[in-house]
């Protein structure tokens, strides 16, 4: 009974196909992982660029606003000196001295009483002072056709002894941080927006202003009063905002270009990766085909050897059968030859 030859081609086909499929899947997973990693890196780079650009624009905007405030603060300090030189000794010094007879509302107002009513009464008392009538006209003449929208003067108690908006005379600003800084000898400024504002030229709307509290110093260098000055910077701030908008638009364009470049790079990476994967798969297929041909050749050799062994076994079986038949015939012949003499002997 013949044995079946080893099926090398079948086992190789199944095992190698499974191995090559697993290898191909692994390569595909690695490729997609690398593509995802590259896309994530590109996205993080674009996000970092956008964050840096936004931070830069914010710092530029804040720096521009700070420079604007600093420049106008310096102008307000110079303007205060002009005021002091032109009007303090001749007008405000006597007004401040006479205003000492007017109490501030923080001292005389009853607890729970409306503060505005008290300040209105104090303002009426200040405006009734003998020197007040000669102050307003010189101030308005000095500020005509300038960007200064309002001027206020405080004494060292925080009482508003003069304001180009007359309704504010008598207000108590003793608790105001800007006034407190100016009384301590420091200039304090900030950028403010007013939806409605009373200026020298009348009521204006939607204006951006630089507000400064500037100390007024006497001959001995001591602070003798405080000026509060409002300058209109709406056109300048509009230019700054327009420049910031242009910078923002340029940043958006740059970010868009960066994302487009990142998308092109991603496409190029994916295309190169796909070509690489196809090349690897092609090499694997060629390797598989070459090995399959080699295995088939080996299978044919195995099949020939198995067939040769089977033929040899058949021939040996035939030879053994022939040999046994020959031996049987010889035995029968010998038995016949031996049987005849014995029979003759027995008959005799």
Secondary structure as a PSIPRED ss2 file (coil, helix, strand):
# PSIPRED VFORMAT (PSIPRED V4.0)

   1 X C   1.000  0.000  0.000
   2 X C   1.000  0.000  0.000
   3 X C   1.000  0.000  0.000
   4 X C   1.000  0.000  0.000
   5 X C   1.000  0.000  0.000
   6 X C   1.000  0.000  0.000
   7 X C   1.000  0.000  0.000
   8 X H   0.000  1.000  0.000
   9 X H   0.000  1.000  0.000
  10 X H   0.000  1.000  0.000
  11 X H   0.000  1.000  0.000
  12 X H   0.000  1.000  0.000
  13 X H   0.000  1.000  0.000
  14 X H   0.000  1.000  0.000
  15 X H   0.000  1.000  0.000
  16 X H   0.000  1.000  0.000
  17 X H   0.000  1.000  0.000
  18 X H   0.000  1.000  0.000
  19 X H   0.000  1.000  0.000
  20 X H   0.000  1.000  0.000
  21 X H   0.000  1.000  0.000
  22 X H   0.000  1.000  0.000
  23 X H   0.000  1.000  0.000
  24 X H   0.000  1.000  0.000
  25 X H   0.000  1.000  0.000
  26 X H   0.000  1.000  0.000
  27 X H   0.000  1.000  0.000
  28 X H   0.000  1.000  0.000
  29 X H   0.000  1.000  0.000
  30 X H   0.000  1.000  0.000
  31 X H   0.000  1.000  0.000
  32 X H   0.000  1.000  0.000
  33 X H   0.000  1.000  0.000
  34 X H   0.000  1.000  0.000
  35 X H   0.000  1.000  0.000
  36 X H   0.000  1.000  0.000
  37 X H   0.000  1.000  0.000
  38 X H   0.000  1.000  0.000
  39 X H   0.000  1.000  0.000
  40 X H   0.000  1.000  0.000
  41 X H   0.000  1.000  0.000
  42 X H   0.000  1.000  0.000
  43 X H   0.000  1.000  0.000
  44 X H   0.000  1.000  0.000
  45 X H   0.000  1.000  0.000
  46 X H   0.000  1.000  0.000
  47 X H   0.000  1.000  0.000
  48 X H   0.000  1.000  0.000
  49 X H   0.000  1.000  0.000
  50 X H   0.000  1.000  0.000
  51 X H   0.000  1.000  0.000
  52 X H   0.000  1.000  0.000
  53 X H   0.000  1.000  0.000
  54 X H   0.000  1.000  0.000
  55 X H   0.000  1.000  0.000
  56 X H   0.000  1.000  0.000
  57 X H   0.000  1.000  0.000
  58 X H   0.000  1.000  0.000
  59 X H   0.000  1.000  0.000
  60 X H   0.000  1.000  0.000
  61 X H   0.000  1.000  0.000
  62 X H   0.000  1.000  0.000
  63 X H   0.000  1.000  0.000
  64 X H   0.000  1.000  0.000
  65 X H   0.000  1.000  0.000
  66 X H   0.000  1.000  0.000
  67 X H   0.000  1.000  0.000
  68 X H   0.000  1.000  0.000
  69 X H   0.000  1.000  0.000
  70 X H   0.000  1.000  0.000
  71 X H   0.000  1.000  0.000
  72 X H   0.000  1.000  0.000
  73 X H   0.000  1.000  0.000
  74 X H   0.000  1.000  0.000
  75 X H   0.000  1.000  0.000
  76 X H   0.000  1.000  0.000
  77 X H   0.000  1.000  0.000
  78 X H   0.000  1.000  0.000
  79 X H   0.000  1.000  0.000
  80 X H   0.000  1.000  0.000
  81 X H   0.000  1.000  0.000
  82 X H   0.000  1.000  0.000
  83 X H   0.000  1.000  0.000
  84 X H   0.000  1.000  0.000
  85 X H   0.000  1.000  0.000
  86 X H   0.000  1.000  0.000
  87 X H   0.000  1.000  0.000
  88 X H   0.000  1.000  0.000
  89 X H   0.000  1.000  0.000
  90 X H   0.000  1.000  0.000
  91 X H   0.000  1.000  0.000
  92 X H   0.000  1.000  0.000
  93 X H   0.000  1.000  0.000
  94 X H   0.000  1.000  0.000
  95 X H   0.000  1.000  0.000
  96 X H   0.000  1.000  0.000
  97 X H   0.000  1.000  0.000
  98 X H   0.000  1.000  0.000
  99 X H   0.000  1.000  0.000
 100 X H   0.000  1.000  0.000
 101 X H   0.000  1.000  0.000
 102 X C   1.000  0.000  0.000
 103 X C   1.000  0.000  0.000
 104 X C   1.000  0.000  0.000
 105 X H   0.000  1.000  0.000
 106 X H   0.000  1.000  0.000
 107 X H   0.000  1.000  0.000
 108 X H   0.000  1.000  0.000
 109 X C   1.000  0.000  0.000
 110 X C   1.000  0.000  0.000
 111 X C   1.000  0.000  0.000
 112 X C   1.000  0.000  0.000
 113 X C   1.000  0.000  0.000
 114 X C   1.000  0.000  0.000
 115 X H   0.000  1.000  0.000
 116 X H   0.000  1.000  0.000
 117 X H   0.000  1.000  0.000
 118 X H   0.000  1.000  0.000
 119 X H   0.000  1.000  0.000
 120 X H   0.000  1.000  0.000
 121 X H   0.000  1.000  0.000
 122 X H   0.000  1.000  0.000
 123 X H   0.000  1.000  0.000
 124 X H   0.000  1.000  0.000
 125 X H   0.000  1.000  0.000
 126 X H   0.000  1.000  0.000
 127 X H   0.000  1.000  0.000
 128 X C   1.000  0.000  0.000
 129 X C   1.000  0.000  0.000
 130 X C   1.000  0.000  0.000
 131 X C   1.000  0.000  0.000
 132 X H   0.000  1.000  0.000
 133 X H   0.000  1.000  0.000
 134 X H   0.000  1.000  0.000
 135 X C   1.000  0.000  0.000
 136 X H   0.000  1.000  0.000
 137 X H   0.000  1.000  0.000
 138 X H   0.000  1.000  0.000
 139 X H   0.000  1.000  0.000
 140 X H   0.000  1.000  0.000
 141 X H   0.000  1.000  0.000
 142 X H   0.000  1.000  0.000
 143 X H   0.000  1.000  0.000
 144 X C   1.000  0.000  0.000
 145 X C   1.000  0.000  0.000
 146 X C   1.000  0.000  0.000
 147 X C   1.000  0.000  0.000
 148 X E   0.000  0.000  1.000
 149 X E   0.000  0.000  1.000
 150 X E   0.000  0.000  1.000
 151 X E   0.000  0.000  1.000
 152 X E   0.000  0.000  1.000
 153 X E   0.000  0.000  1.000
 154 X E   0.000  0.000  1.000
 155 X C   1.000  0.000  0.000
 156 X C   1.000  0.000  0.000
 157 X C   1.000  0.000  0.000
 158 X C   1.000  0.000  0.000
 159 X E   0.000  0.000  1.000
 160 X E   0.000  0.000  1.000
 161 X E   0.000  0.000  1.000
 162 X E   0.000  0.000  1.000
 163 X E   0.000  0.000  1.000
 164 X C   1.000  0.000  0.000
 165 X C   1.000  0.000  0.000
 166 X H   0.000  1.000  0.000
 167 X H   0.000  1.000  0.000
 168 X H   0.000  1.000  0.000
 169 X C   1.000  0.000  0.000
 170 X C   1.000  0.000  0.000
 171 X C   1.000  0.000  0.000
 172 X E   0.000  0.000  1.000
 173 X C   1.000  0.000  0.000
 174 X C   1.000  0.000  0.000
 175 X C   1.000  0.000  0.000
 176 X C   1.000  0.000  0.000
 177 X H   0.000  1.000  0.000
 178 X H   0.000  1.000  0.000
 179 X H   0.000  1.000  0.000
 180 X H   0.000  1.000  0.000
 181 X H   0.000  1.000  0.000
 182 X H   0.000  1.000  0.000
 183 X H   0.000  1.000  0.000
 184 X C   1.000  0.000  0.000
 185 X C   1.000  0.000  0.000
 186 X C   1.000  0.000  0.000
 187 X C   1.000  0.000  0.000
 188 X E   0.000  0.000  1.000
 189 X E   0.000  0.000  1.000
 190 X E   0.000  0.000  1.000
 191 X E   0.000  0.000  1.000
 192 X E   0.000  0.000  1.000
 193 X E   0.000  0.000  1.000
 194 X E   0.000  0.000  1.000
 195 X E   0.000  0.000  1.000
 196 X E   0.000  0.000  1.000
 197 X E   0.000  0.000  1.000
 198 X E   0.000  0.000  1.000
 199 X E   0.000  0.000  1.000
 200 X C   1.000  0.000  0.000
 201 X C   1.000  0.000  0.000
 202 X E   0.000  0.000  1.000
 203 X E   0.000  0.000  1.000
 204 X E   0.000  0.000  1.000
 205 X E   0.000  0.000  1.000
 206 X E   0.000  0.000  1.000
 207 X E   0.000  0.000  1.000
 208 X E   0.000  0.000  1.000
 209 X E   0.000  0.000  1.000
 210 X E   0.000  0.000  1.000
 211 X E   0.000  0.000  1.000
 212 X E   0.000  0.000  1.000
 213 X E   0.000  0.000  1.000
 214 X E   0.000  0.000  1.000
 215 X E   0.000  0.000  1.000
 216 X E   0.000  0.000  1.000
 217 X E   0.000  0.000  1.000
 218 X C   1.000  0.000  0.000
 219 X C   1.000  0.000  0.000
 220 X C   1.000  0.000  0.000
 221 X C   1.000  0.000  0.000
 222 X C   1.000  0.000  0.000
 223 X E   0.000  0.000  1.000
 224 X E   0.000  0.000  1.000
 225 X E   0.000  0.000  1.000
 226 X E   0.000  0.000  1.000
 227 X E   0.000  0.000  1.000
 228 X E   0.000  0.000  1.000
 229 X E   0.000  0.000  1.000
 230 X E   0.000  0.000  1.000
 231 X E   0.000  0.000  1.000
 232 X E   0.000  0.000  1.000
 233 X C   1.000  0.000  0.000
 234 X H   0.000  1.000  0.000
 235 X H   0.000  1.000  0.000
 236 X H   0.000  1.000  0.000
 237 X H   0.000  1.000  0.000
 238 X H   0.000  1.000  0.000
 239 X H   0.000  1.000  0.000
 240 X H   0.000  1.000  0.000
 241 X H   0.000  1.000  0.000
 242 X H   0.000  1.000  0.000
 243 X H   0.000  1.000  0.000
 244 X H   0.000  1.000  0.000
 245 X H   0.000  1.000  0.000
 246 X H   0.000  1.000  0.000
 247 X H   0.000  1.000  0.000
 248 X H   0.000  1.000  0.000
 249 X H   0.000  1.000  0.000
 250 X H   0.000  1.000  0.000
 251 X H   0.000  1.000  0.000
 252 X H   0.000  1.000  0.000
 253 X H   0.000  1.000  0.000
 254 X H   0.000  1.000  0.000
 255 X H   0.000  1.000  0.000
 256 X H   0.000  1.000  0.000
 257 X H   0.000  1.000  0.000
 258 X H   0.000  1.000  0.000
 259 X H   0.000  1.000  0.000
 260 X H   0.000  1.000  0.000
 261 X H   0.000  1.000  0.000
 262 X H   0.000  1.000  0.000
 263 X H   0.000  1.000  0.000
 264 X H   0.000  1.000  0.000
 265 X H   0.000  1.000  0.000
 266 X H   0.000  1.000  0.000
 267 X H   0.000  1.000  0.000
 268 X H   0.000  1.000  0.000
 269 X H   0.000  1.000  0.000
 270 X H   0.000  1.000  0.000
 271 X H   0.000  1.000  0.000
 272 X H   0.000  1.000  0.000
 273 X H   0.000  1.000  0.000
 274 X H   0.000  1.000  0.000
 275 X H   0.000  1.000  0.000
 276 X H   0.000  1.000  0.000
 277 X H   0.000  1.000  0.000
 278 X H   0.000  1.000  0.000
 279 X H   0.000  1.000  0.000
 280 X H   0.000  1.000  0.000
 281 X H   0.000  1.000  0.000
 282 X H   0.000  1.000  0.000
 283 X H   0.000  1.000  0.000
 284 X H   0.000  1.000  0.000
 285 X H   0.000  1.000  0.000
 286 X H   0.000  1.000  0.000
 287 X H   0.000  1.000  0.000
 288 X H   0.000  1.000  0.000
 289 X H   0.000  1.000  0.000
 290 X H   0.000  1.000  0.000
 291 X H   0.000  1.000  0.000
 292 X H   0.000  1.000  0.000
 293 X H   0.000  1.000  0.000
 294 X H   0.000  1.000  0.000
 295 X H   0.000  1.000  0.000
 296 X H   0.000  1.000  0.000
 297 X H   0.000  1.000  0.000
 298 X H   0.000  1.000  0.000
 299 X H   0.000  1.000  0.000
 300 X H   0.000  1.000  0.000
 301 X H   0.000  1.000  0.000
 302 X H   0.000  1.000  0.000
 303 X H   0.000  1.000  0.000
 304 X H   0.000  1.000  0.000
 305 X H   0.000  1.000  0.000
 306 X H   0.000  1.000  0.000
 307 X H   0.000  1.000  0.000
 308 X H   0.000  1.000  0.000
 309 X H   0.000  1.000  0.000
 310 X H   0.000  1.000  0.000
 311 X H   0.000  1.000  0.000
 312 X H   0.000  1.000  0.000
 313 X H   0.000  1.000  0.000
 314 X H   0.000  1.000  0.000
 315 X H   0.000  1.000  0.000
 316 X H   0.000  1.000  0.000
 317 X H   0.000  1.000  0.000
 318 X H   0.000  1.000  0.000
 319 X H   0.000  1.000  0.000
 320 X H   0.000  1.000  0.000
 321 X H   0.000  1.000  0.000
 322 X H   0.000  1.000  0.000
 323 X H   0.000  1.000  0.000
 324 X H   0.000  1.000  0.000
 325 X H   0.000  1.000  0.000
 326 X H   0.000  1.000  0.000
 327 X H   0.000  1.000  0.000
 328 X H   0.000  1.000  0.000
 329 X H   0.000  1.000  0.000
 330 X H   0.000  1.000  0.000
 331 X H   0.000  1.000  0.000
 332 X H   0.000  1.000  0.000
 333 X H   0.000  1.000  0.000
 334 X H   0.000  1.000  0.000
 335 X H   0.000  1.000  0.000
 336 X H   0.000  1.000  0.000
 337 X H   0.000  1.000  0.000
 338 X H   0.000  1.000  0.000
 339 X H   0.000  1.000  0.000
 340 X H   0.000  1.000  0.000
 341 X H   0.000  1.000  0.000
 342 X H   0.000  1.000  0.000
 343 X H   0.000  1.000  0.000
 344 X H   0.000  1.000  0.000
 345 X H   0.000  1.000  0.000
 346 X H   0.000  1.000  0.000
 347 X H   0.000  1.000  0.000
 348 X C   1.000  0.000  0.000
